[in-house]
Amino acid sequence: MNPNDTPLRDGNRDRLMGLLTERAAKTLLFYFTELNPTLMQWLEYYMQQNPIPREGSWDDVSGENFLRKLLSMPVAQTQWDFYGRDKMFSKSSPLGVDPRNIAQRIMEIRSQIAKEWIEELKQVSEENAILMRETVTTSFVLANLAVVDPSQAHDGTHPELVHPDFAKDDE
């Protein structure tokens, strides 16, 4: 066991795996929308029936149960549902769905998304440095502003409000 592991860290890692799995499934769903509406409809139904929860056991939150179920399902037949249209007008024929293949594709996409996230996260240090540099630069610019002597305040006006650059000419 890693000494840096804590319950919070473990929970965050589990949730991150769940987010990766969910994003990968939605990405595949989008591909199917464009390329194979029948598979899109099948996967959409599966995702509705087997959501990846935000809370629960590691197997649930990480998306492992979502994938395990797909990997253990037999090949099934499905057909595009035309939602209310007469079956007489349906021209689609039944299609074999291999849930194991779908799970493998989701895992491949999940792996690719993880690699992309790692590259993005490597830039956090650089973005932090840029933000700090901008903040320090701004503070130096503010430090160079002239300070107004409080004795110059007229009629109870706050000194900053009578800064020489903004003061009205009373003469």
Backbone as a chain_set.jsonl record, in Angstrom:
{"seq": "MNPNDTPLRDGNRDRLMGLLTERAAKTLLFYFTELNPTLMQWLEYYMQQNPIPREGSWDDVSGENFLRKLLSMPVAQTQWDFYGRDKMFSKSSPLGVDPRNIAQRIMEIRSQIAKEWIEELKQVSEENAILMRETVTTSFVLANLAVVDPSQAHDGTHPELVHPDFAKDDE", "coords": {"N": [[0.842, -1.184, 0.0], [0.501, 2.223, -0.752], [2.023, 4.879, 1.01], [1.049, 7.421, 0.635], [-1.588, 7.195, 0.043], [-4.878, 8.022, 0.839], [-8.19, 7.997, 2.26], [-9.669, 10.05, 0.988], [-8.119, 10.606, -1.265], [-8.219, 8.1, -2.542], [-10.979, 7.969, -3.027], [-11.269, 10.14, -4.768], [-9.732, 9.25, -6.909], [-11.218, 7.003, -7.678], [-13.591, 8.259, -8.475], [-12.629, 9.806, -10.558], [-11.905, 7.79, -12.365], [-14.46, 6.857, -12.888], [-15.539, 9.125, -14.149], [-13.909, 9.21, -16.418], [-14.663, 6.784, -17.633], [-17.382, 7.241, -18.073], [-17.246, 9.494, -19.805], [-15.913, 8.335, -21.954], [-17.802, 6.423, -22.773], [-19.863, 8.137, -23.555], [-18.594, 9.439, -25.634], [-18.261, 7.337, -27.459], [-20.942, 6.827, -27.878], [-21.649, 9.17, -29.224], [-20.141, 8.812, -31.584], [-21.489, 6.578, -32.591], [-23.938, 7.78, -33.086], [-23.47, 9.188, -35.379], [-22.559, 7.167, -37.109], [-23.871, 4.67, -36.731], [-26.936, 4.383, -36.009], [-28.527, 2.391, -34.833], [-26.86, 0.928, -33.07], [-26.226, 3.107, -31.497], [-28.678, 3.647, -30.276], [-28.999, 1.287, -28.81], [-26.759, 1.387, -27.034], [-27.295, 3.767, -25.713], [-29.646, 3.09, -24.329], [-28.585, 1.087, -22.682], [-26.806, 2.634, -21.123], [-28.624, 4.252, -19.779], [-29.935, 2.368, -18.221], [-27.876, 1.412, -16.667], [-26.378, 3.404, -15.052], [-23.401, 5.264, -14.151], [-22.756, 5.799, -10.918], [-22.378, 8.678, -8.705], [-21.778, 8.286, -6.09], [-21.035, 5.576, -3.869], [-19.977, 2.123, -3.94], [-16.538, 1.24, -4.767], [-16.438, -0.276, -7.144], [-18.784, 0.512, -8.402], [-18.684, 3.392, -8.566], [-16.305, 3.848, -9.975], [-16.87, 2.902, -12.458], [-16.344, 0.319, -13.095], [-18.185, -1.809, -12.692], [-20.044, -1.139, -14.637], [-18.564, -1.621, -16.974], [-17.823, -4.327, -16.565], [-20.279, -5.647, -16.673], [-21.006, -5.21, -19.347], [-18.903, -6.625, -20.561], [-19.532, -9.212, -19.852], [-21.919, -9.821, -21.047], [-23.944, -11.607, -23.429], [-23.831, -11.829, -27.061], [-26.266, -9.884, -28.651], [-29.397, -9.236, -30.33], [-30.613, -6.37, -31.952], [-32.794, -3.759, -33.029], [-33.353, -0.838, -34.879], [-35.472, 1.472, -33.404], [-38.276, 3.101, -34.425], [-39.832, 4.815, -33.001], [-42.889, 5.182, -32.705], [-43.553, 5.16, -35.386], [-45.123, 3.384, -38.005], [-44.472, -0.06, -38.237], [-44.438, -1.103, -40.741], [-43.157, 0.709, -42.325], [-40.591, 0.516, -41.574], [-37.312, -0.024, -42.464], [-35.101, -1.14, -41.527], [-33.041, -3.868, -40.652], [-32.668, -6.507, -38.205], [-29.853, -6.202, -36.032], [-26.787, -7.523, -34.982], [-25.447, -7.123, -31.783], [-22.479, -6.772, -30.105], [-21.73, -6.721, -26.963], [-19.311, -7.057, -25.582], [-17.368, -6.192, -27.386], [-18.128, -3.526, -27.551], [-17.559, -2.706, -24.93], [-14.771, -3.021, -24.957], [-14.094, -1.069, -26.816], [-14.927, 1.206, -25.434], [-13.112, 1.113, -23.299], [-10.704, 1.512, -24.689], [-11.094, 4.108, -25.668], [-11.352, 5.399, -23.214], [-8.771, 5.096, -22.207], [-7.341, 6.656, -24.04], [-8.469, 9.201, -23.599], [-7.609, 9.568, -20.966], [-4.835, 9.801, -21.357], [-4.8, 12.215, -22.77], [-5.815, 13.951, -20.802], [-3.76, 13.781, -18.921], [-1.689, 15.082, -20.272], [-2.829, 17.633, -20.414], [-2.985, 18.253, -17.679], [-0.328, 18.451, -17.022], [0.274, 21.0, -17.672], [-0.605, 22.605, -15.658], [1.189, 23.589, -13.673], [2.687, 25.42, -15.164], [0.654, 27.207, -15.922], [-0.063, 28.131, -13.388], [2.311, 29.485, -12.697], [2.302, 31.532, -14.603], [0.002, 32.93, -13.821], [0.779, 33.771, -11.24], [2.972, 35.405, -11.944], [1.664, 37.414, -13.425], [0.088, 38.496, -11.381], [2.029, 39.441, -9.538], [3.324, 41.315, -11.163], [1.223, 43.116, -11.595], [0.861, 44.002, -8.971], [3.245, 45.399, -8.56], [2.932, 47.506, -10.34], [0.729, 48.804, -9.181], [1.961, 49.545, -6.817], [3.546, 51.637, -7.594], [1.956, 53.85, -7.805], [1.232, 57.23, -6.97], [1.07, 58.416, -3.615], [-1.375, 60.07, -1.784], [-1.201, 62.781, 0.399], [-2.818, 62.712, 3.497], [-3.498, 65.161, 4.615], [-4.259, 66.715, 2.549], [-6.845, 66.265, 2.05], [-10.117, 67.468, 1.571], [-12.946, 68.827, 3.159], [-13.69, 66.446, 4.542], [-13.327, 64.522, 2.644], [-12.213, 61.45, 1.424], [-8.727, 60.617, 1.243], [-7.828, 59.142, -1.057], [-9.692, 59.812, -2.903], [-9.075, 62.33, -3.675], [-6.886, 62.267, -5.261], [-4.067, 63.526, -7.019], [-4.206, 63.163, -9.79], [-6.888, 63.003, -10.254], [-8.16, 65.038, -8.986], [-10.305, 67.886, -8.676], [-9.966, 71.08, -10.119], [-9.922, 73.705, -7.969], [-9.415, 76.311, -8.285]], "CA": [[0.0, 0.0, 0.0], [1.227, 3.475, -0.873], [1.809, 5.705, 2.201], [0.355, 8.653, 0.258], [-3.013, 6.925, -0.152], [-5.815, 8.406, 1.89], [-9.554, 7.739, 1.778], [-10.083, 11.097, 0.051], [-7.385, 10.387, -2.518], [-8.803, 6.913, -3.169], [-12.305, 8.341, -3.52], [-11.095, 11.0, -5.94], [-9.25, 8.406, -8.008], [-12.364, 6.206, -8.121], [-14.515, 9.152, -9.185], [-11.974, 10.163, -11.814], [-12.073, 6.635, -13.258], [-15.859, 6.868, -13.306], [-15.708, 10.207, -15.126], [-13.264, 8.765, -17.658], [-15.501, 5.739, -18.229], [-18.61, 7.888, -18.552], [-16.9, 10.327, -20.962], [-15.594, 7.422, -23.054], [-19.071, 5.853, -23.252], [-20.587, 9.202, -24.27], [-17.874, 9.664, -26.89], [-18.649, 6.242, -28.352], [-22.349, 7.07, -28.201], [-21.649, 10.205, -30.258], [-19.684, 8.169, -32.82], [-22.587, 5.751, -33.085], [-24.981, 8.675, -33.589], [-23.097, 9.514, -36.752], [-22.244, 6.02, -37.953], [-24.732, 3.504, -36.578], [-28.007, 4.764, -35.081], [-29.049, 1.233, -34.108], [-25.961, 0.733, -31.932], [-26.377, 4.28, -30.645], [-29.889, 3.457, -29.485], [-28.738, 0.199, -27.867], [-25.84, 1.866, -26.002], [-28.006, 4.79, -24.934], [-30.528, 2.361, -23.417], [-27.721, 0.439, -21.689], [-26.302, 3.667, -20.221], [-29.733, 4.681, -18.921], [-30.234, 1.283, -17.285], [-26.682, 1.124, -15.859], [-25.6, 4.646, -14.905], [-22.245, 5.252, -13.254], [-23.171, 6.711, -9.849], [-21.393, 9.593, -8.109], [-21.465, 7.766, -4.76], [-21.249, 4.141, -3.733], [-18.772, 1.297, -3.839], [-15.514, 1.505, -5.771], [-16.815, -0.91, -8.409], [-19.842, 1.302, -9.037], [-18.245, 4.765, -8.827], [-15.211, 3.855, -10.951], [-17.355, 2.436, -13.755], [-15.942, -1.072, -13.317], [-19.385, -2.646, -12.859], [-20.59, -0.765, -15.939], [-17.78, -2.341, -17.987], [-17.902, -5.776, -16.32], [-21.562, -6.149, -17.167], [-20.887, -5.254, -20.809], [-17.97, -7.694, -20.929], [-20.103, -10.538, -19.575], [-23.189, -10.005, -21.763], [-23.839, -12.32, -24.712], [-24.21, -11.085, -28.26], [-27.722, -9.705, -28.691], [-29.925, -8.614, -31.546], [-31.395, -5.165, -31.724], [-33.281, -3.144, -34.262], [-33.663, 0.577, -34.721], [-36.869, 1.723, -33.051], [-38.665, 4.339, -35.081], [-40.628, 5.604, -32.063], [-44.237, 5.564, -33.101], [-43.823, 4.967, -36.81], [-45.654, 2.065, -38.352], [-43.405, -1.02, -38.553], [-44.476, -1.346, -42.178], [-42.225, 1.633, -42.964], [-39.257, 0.257, -41.056], [-36.493, -0.719, -43.453], [-33.883, -1.663, -40.901], [-33.098, -5.277, -40.265], [-32.016, -6.703, -36.908], [-28.405, -6.066, -36.036], [-26.14, -8.17, -33.842], [-24.675, -6.22, -30.933], [-21.504, -7.484, -29.282], [-21.42, -5.85, -25.823], [-17.893, -7.184, -25.237], [-16.666, -5.303, -28.304], [-18.455, -2.154, -27.141], [-16.781, -2.458, -23.709], [-13.37, -2.853, -25.348], [-13.975, 0.247, -27.454], [-15.028, 2.203, -24.357], [-11.842, 1.097, -22.562], [-9.689, 2.137, -25.543], [-11.362, 5.547, -25.655], [-11.037, 5.846, -21.849], [-7.313, 5.184, -22.123], [-6.912, 7.809, -24.841], [-8.88, 10.416, -22.883], [-6.715, 9.685, -19.808], [-3.561, 10.333, -21.852], [-5.009, 13.632, -23.088], [-5.944, 14.668, -19.528], [-2.428, 13.855, -18.314], [-0.978, 16.159, -20.97], [-3.425, 18.9, -19.98], [-2.644, 18.492, -16.276], [1.083, 18.827, -16.949], [0.365, 22.436, -17.9], [-1.103, 23.33, -14.487], [2.301, 24.322, -13.054], [3.004, 26.561, -16.022], [-0.442, 28.164, -15.804], [0.074, 28.743, -12.062], [3.432, 30.427, -12.759], [1.844, 32.693, -15.375], [-0.931, 33.667, -12.969], [1.567, 34.438, -10.196], [3.752, 36.458, -12.588], [0.739, 38.513, -13.719], [-0.319, 39.104, -10.117], [3.165, 40.197, -9.011], [3.507, 42.46, -12.051], [0.145, 44.056, -11.297], [1.097, 44.614, -7.658], [4.315, 46.385, -8.709], [2.349, 48.663, -11.015], [-0.08, 49.493, -8.175], [2.863, 50.105, -5.814], [4.16, 52.841, -8.142], [1.028, 54.979, -7.789], [1.543, 58.259, -5.972], [0.238, 58.391, -2.417], [-1.841, 61.413, -1.455], [-1.077, 63.15, 1.809], [-4.158, 62.868, 4.07], [-3.781, 66.568, 4.939], [-4.809, 67.356, 1.357], [-8.269, 65.947, 1.956], [-10.984, 68.621, 1.803], [-14.327, 68.594, 3.565], [-13.927, 65.059, 4.937], [-13.174, 63.625, 1.506], [-11.175, 60.437, 1.62], [-7.538, 61.028, 0.491], [-7.716, 58.523, -2.383], [-10.628, 60.465, -3.82], [-8.507, 63.602, -4.123], [-5.606, 61.976, -5.896], [-3.747, 64.636, -7.932], [-4.624, 62.882, -11.167], [-8.34, 63.051, -10.367], [-8.692, 66.165, -8.209], [-10.89, 68.998, -9.439], [-9.286, 72.359, -9.895], [-10.792, 74.613, -7.229], [-8.965, 77.667, -8.549]], "C": [[0.885, 1.245, 0.0], [0.97, 4.341, 0.363], [1.078, 7.014, 1.893], [-1.139, 8.445, 0.052], [-3.804, 7.345, 1.08], [-7.204, 8.082, 1.378], [-10.023, 8.786, 0.763], [-9.412, 10.903, -1.303], [-7.952, 9.183, -3.267], [-10.162, 7.235, -3.769], [-12.224, 9.208, -4.762], [-10.633, 10.193, -7.146], [-10.397, 7.561, -8.573], [-13.311, 7.058, -8.952], [-13.93, 9.562, -10.531], [-12.091, 9.026, -12.823], [-13.507, 6.568, -13.771], [-16.122, 7.94, -14.352], [-15.083, 9.833, -16.465], [-14.127, 7.735, -18.381], [-16.763, 6.347, -18.821], [-18.34, 8.723, -19.802], [-16.593, 9.448, -22.169], [-16.869, 6.817, -23.633], [-19.856, 6.897, -24.038], [-19.911, 9.529, -25.598], [-18.245, 8.589, -27.905], [-20.1, 6.402, -28.787], [-22.454, 8.118, -29.31], [-21.187, 9.628, -31.597], [-20.811, 7.346, -33.437], [-23.722, 6.604, -33.638], [-24.73, 8.98, -35.055], [-23.039, 8.281, -37.653], [-23.228, 4.859, -37.882], [-25.831, 3.796, -35.558], [-28.571, 3.59, -34.28], [-28.179, 0.94, -32.885], [-26.046, 1.91, -30.965], [-27.568, 4.102, -29.725], [-29.678, 2.359, -28.433], [-27.858, 0.681, -26.713], [-26.507, 2.92, -25.121], [-28.931, 4.129, -23.907], [-29.703, 1.699, -22.307], [-27.229, 1.464, -20.661], [-27.4, 4.179, -19.289], [-30.029, 3.633, -17.855], [-29.084, 1.003, -16.31], [-25.832, 2.384, -15.672], [-24.41, 4.449, -13.963], [-22.553, 6.274, -12.162], [-22.029, 7.593, -9.353], [-20.943, 9.094, -6.732], [-21.739, 6.272, -4.74], [-19.936, 3.398, -3.605], [-17.798, 1.644, -4.961], [-15.921, 0.952, -7.125], [-17.881, -0.112, -9.149], [-19.318, 2.658, -9.493], [-17.179, 4.829, -9.917], [-15.661, 3.431, -12.347], [-16.992, 0.989, -14.045], [-17.152, -1.986, -13.503], [-20.051, -2.391, -14.203], [-19.89, -1.568, -17.04], [-17.868, -3.854, -17.811], [-19.191, -6.369, -16.867], [-21.534, -6.243, -18.692], [-20.015, -6.428, -21.248], [-18.558, -9.086, -20.736], [-21.409, -10.808, -20.327], [-22.97, -10.781, -23.062], [-24.19, -11.385, -25.872], [-25.732, -11.045, -28.322], [-28.123, -9.119, -30.034], [-30.738, -7.4, -31.15], [-31.804, -4.602, -33.071], [-33.638, -1.704, -33.945], [-35.147, 0.738, -34.458], [-37.253, 3.082, -33.61], [-39.632, 5.178, -34.26], [-41.952, 6.084, -32.642], [-44.544, 5.41, -34.577], [-44.302, 3.545, -37.033], [-44.495, 1.158, -38.767], [-43.333, -1.318, -40.051], [-43.442, -0.47, -42.898], [-40.783, 1.443, -42.491], [-38.466, -0.545, -42.081], [-35.227, -1.285, -42.826], [-34.09, -3.121, -40.524], [-32.388, -5.426, -38.922], [-30.493, -6.696, -37.055], [-27.849, -6.768, -34.804], [-25.282, -7.167, -33.089], [-23.756, -7.069, -30.063], [-21.091, -6.568, -28.123], [-19.947, -5.899, -25.41], [-17.058, -6.247, -26.112], [-16.907, -3.841, -27.93], [-17.651, -1.794, -25.893], [-15.307, -2.226, -24.046], [-13.148, -1.492, -25.998], [-14.046, 1.36, -26.415], [-13.71, 2.268, -23.59], [-10.715, 1.73, -23.379], [-9.848, 3.651, -25.541], [-11.009, 6.122, -24.285], [-9.535, 6.029, -21.686], [-6.793, 6.408, -22.876], [-7.268, 9.125, -24.149], [-7.969, 10.635, -21.676], [-5.365, 10.264, -20.232], [-3.679, 11.821, -22.166], [-5.113, 14.458, -21.809], [-4.586, 14.824, -18.859], [-1.633, 14.981, -18.956], [-1.512, 17.525, -20.55], [-2.997, 19.241, -18.556], [-1.176, 18.862, -16.093], [1.255, 20.333, -17.096], [-0.092, 23.255, -16.696], [0.007, 24.15, -13.839], [2.648, 25.563, -13.859], [1.916, 27.628, -15.928], [-0.417, 28.86, -14.448], [1.177, 29.796, -12.067], [3.034, 31.687, -13.516], [0.922, 33.558, -14.527], [-0.182, 34.421, -11.869], [2.372, 35.597, -10.778], [2.868, 37.661, -12.895], [0.338, 39.249, -12.448], [0.8, 39.957, -9.528], [3.395, 41.443, -9.852], [2.457, 43.523, -11.766], [0.39, 44.738, -9.959], [2.233, 45.633, -7.725], [3.794, 47.643, -9.379], [1.516, 49.462, -10.022], [0.812, 50.155, -7.127], [3.5, 51.401, -6.295], [3.218, 54.039, -8.175], [1.419, 55.959, -6.691], [0.568, 58.162, -4.807], [-0.112, 59.829, -2.071], [-1.703, 61.632, 0.043], [-2.472, 63.377, 2.374], [-4.501, 64.313, 4.405], [-4.366, 67.308, 3.748], [-6.298, 67.107, 1.203], [-9.087, 67.169, 2.339], [-12.36, 68.152, 2.205], [-14.607, 67.125, 3.868], [-13.823, 64.067, 3.794], [-12.021, 62.67, 1.778], [-9.976, 60.788, 0.745], [-7.44, 60.419, -0.906], [-8.629, 59.204, -3.395], [-10.117, 61.811, -4.301], [-7.108, 63.392, -4.688], [-5.323, 63.077, -6.905], [-4.203, 64.396, -9.37], [-6.123, 63.064, -11.355], [-8.958, 64.255, -9.661], [-9.238, 67.235, -9.14], [-10.084, 70.252, -9.138], [-10.264, 73.294, -9.219], [-10.461, 76.054, -7.548], [-9.636, 78.26, -9.737]], "O": [[1.905, 1.289, 0.688], [-0.187, 4.527, 0.739], [0.544, 7.648, 2.803], [-1.881, 9.416, -0.098], [-3.428, 7.048, 2.214], [-7.385, 7.907, 0.173], [-10.697, 8.448, -0.21], [-10.049, 11.019, -2.35], [-8.143, 9.237, -4.482], [-10.464, 6.824, -4.889], [-13.006, 9.042, -5.698], [-11.085, 10.423, -8.268], [-10.534, 7.418, -9.788], [-13.777, 6.631, -10.008], [-14.649, 9.655, -11.526], [-12.348, 9.265, -14.003], [-13.745, 6.263, -14.94], [-16.838, 7.703, -15.325], [-15.655, 10.105, -17.521], [-14.3, 7.807, -19.597], [-17.162, 6.008, -19.935], [-19.115, 8.671, -20.757], [-16.976, 9.783, -23.29], [-17.004, 6.709, -24.852], [-20.448, 6.583, -25.07], [-20.583, 9.859, -26.574], [-18.51, 8.889, -29.069], [-20.439, 6.139, -29.941], [-23.258, 7.97, -30.23], [-21.781, 9.924, -32.634], [-21.056, 7.407, -34.641], [-24.402, 6.184, -34.574], [-25.656, 9.023, -35.865], [-23.423, 8.342, -38.821], [-23.403, 4.137, -38.863], [-25.676, 3.491, -34.375], [-29.046, 3.782, -33.161], [-28.699, 0.729, -31.79], [-25.949, 1.727, -29.752], [-27.479, 4.375, -28.528], [-30.129, 2.494, -27.295], [-28.163, 0.421, -25.549], [-26.292, 2.945, -23.909], [-28.992, 4.556, -22.755], [-30.079, 1.746, -21.135], [-27.235, 1.189, -19.462], [-27.128, 4.504, -18.133], [-30.34, 3.975, -16.714], [-29.3, 0.42, -15.248], [-24.678, 2.414, -16.099], [-24.424, 3.576, -13.094], [-22.608, 7.474, -12.432], [-20.856, 7.283, -9.563], [-19.857, 9.44, -6.267], [-22.568, 5.768, -5.497], [-18.917, 3.966, -3.213], [-18.169, 2.254, -5.964], [-15.771, 1.627, -8.144], [-17.884, -0.065, -10.379], [-19.479, 3.037, -10.653], [-17.158, 5.777, -10.702], [-14.912, 3.585, -13.312], [-17.297, 0.48, -15.123], [-17.143, -2.847, -14.383], [-20.561, -3.316, -14.836], [-20.541, -2.123, -17.924], [-17.975, -4.586, -18.794], [-19.194, -7.453, -17.45], [-21.983, -7.236, -19.264], [-20.352, -7.14, -22.194], [-18.127, -10.037, -21.388], [-21.946, -11.913, -20.25], [-21.937, -10.631, -23.715], [-24.76, -10.31, -25.685], [-26.401, -12.049, -28.075], [-27.297, -8.58, -30.77], [-31.454, -7.404, -30.148], [-31.23, -4.933, -34.109], [-34.16, -1.398, -32.873], [-35.981, 0.209, -35.193], [-36.623, 4.093, -33.298], [-40.193, 6.15, -34.767], [-42.101, 7.247, -33.016], [-45.703, 5.522, -34.976], [-43.914, 2.624, -36.314], [-43.639, 1.56, -39.555], [-42.292, -1.733, -40.561], [-42.916, -0.851, -43.944], [-39.872, 2.128, -42.954], [-38.898, -1.614, -42.514], [-34.38, -1.845, -43.522], [-35.18, -3.536, -40.129], [-31.594, -4.565, -38.543], [-29.941, -7.127, -38.068], [-28.384, -6.619, -33.706], [-24.484, -6.446, -33.689], [-24.211, -7.977, -29.368], [-20.202, -5.733, -28.283], [-19.398, -4.901, -24.944], [-16.143, -5.586, -25.621], [-15.991, -3.02, -27.987], [-17.115, -0.689, -25.806], [-14.671, -1.336, -23.481], [-12.131, -0.841, -25.757], [-13.311, 2.344, -26.503], [-13.239, 3.358, -23.264], [-9.858, 2.413, -22.818], [-8.869, 4.389, -25.428], [-10.433, 7.206, -24.197], [-9.085, 7.008, -21.092], [-5.905, 7.11, -22.392], [-6.461, 10.054, -24.12], [-7.593, 11.772, -21.39], [-4.814, 11.121, -19.542], [-2.772, 12.597, -21.867], [-4.556, 15.554, -21.738], [-4.288, 15.876, -18.293], [-0.975, 15.753, -18.258], [-0.741, 18.464, -20.354], [-2.683, 20.394, -18.262], [-0.82, 19.516, -15.112], [2.278, 20.881, -16.686], [0.023, 24.481, -16.711], [-0.22, 25.307, -13.487], [2.876, 26.634, -13.295], [2.219, 28.819, -15.861], [-0.718, 30.05, -14.361], [1.004, 30.879, -11.508], [3.393, 32.793, -13.111], [1.049, 34.782, -14.518], [-0.481, 35.584, -11.602], [2.446, 36.662, -10.166], [3.267, 38.801, -12.657], [0.257, 40.477, -12.434], [0.552, 41.072, -9.07], [3.638, 42.519, -9.306], [2.778, 44.71, -11.703], [0.149, 45.938, -9.828], [2.191, 46.637, -7.014], [4.192, 48.746, -9.004], [1.59, 50.691, -10.019], [0.463, 51.211, -6.6], [3.956, 52.195, -5.472], [3.638, 55.138, -8.537], [1.88, 55.561, -5.621], [-0.612, 57.865, -4.993], [0.756, 60.702, -2.065], [-2.049, 60.766, 0.847], [-3.244, 64.148, 1.805], [-5.679, 64.661, 4.474], [-4.91, 68.401, 3.901], [-6.939, 67.677, 0.321], [-8.782, 67.835, 3.329], [-12.88, 67.184, 1.651], [-15.659, 66.611, 3.489], [-14.187, 62.901, 3.947], [-10.981, 63.065, 2.306], [-10.166, 61.218, -0.392], [-7.017, 61.096, -1.844], [-8.369, 59.175, -4.597], [-10.67, 62.379, -5.243], [-6.252, 64.271, -4.586], [-6.242, 63.528, -7.588], [-4.547, 65.341, -10.079], [-6.589, 63.258, -12.478], [-10.17, 64.458, -9.739], [-8.719, 67.464, -10.232], [-9.589, 70.441, -8.027], [-11.297, 73.648, -9.787], [-11.181, 76.95, -7.109], [-9.363, 79.406, -10.092]]}, "num_chains": 1, "name": "protein.A"}
